[in-house]
Amino acid sequence: MNTILQLLTKEKSNIFIFSYAKIQKNIIFAIEKSIKHY
């Protein structure tokens, strides 16, 4: 039971880290795009 819970938490944090990195990449891309626009 405890190990299943740990696996689920680990999986959730991996998804969170992945989506956070994806969002960060999008923000950096948007900033670069706006800098080039000026």
Secondary structure, DSSP 8 states (H G I E B T S, - for coil): -HHHHHHHHHHHHHHHHHHHHHHHHHHHHHHHHHHHH-
